[in-house]
Amino acid sequence: MKKLVGVSGSSGIVTGKAFLHIVKEIPEISRINIKKDEVDTEIKRLEAAFKKAAEEARELHERAIREMSKESADIFAAHLMML
């Protein structure tokens, strides 16, 4: 038997069969070349996307606090930290 060690999502002990999901095909990520004069515009688009994603994560965090619990809502706080 192999023992797995990591950070738990909740307290307690569980036993059972593990399911290992292996993706054999890695999706292709398209590459787009831009001109030097387009760099500033693309950076602004990226910053706008970060801002919008952060606003959505804040809204979800606040809603989760109201409708669930602060502990449950912390996943959205973690998303904000990553952003």
Secondary structure, DSSP 8 states (H G I E B T S, - for coil): --------SSSS---S--------S----------GGGHHHHHHHHHHHHHHHHHHHHHHHHHHHHHS-HHHHHHHHHHHHH-
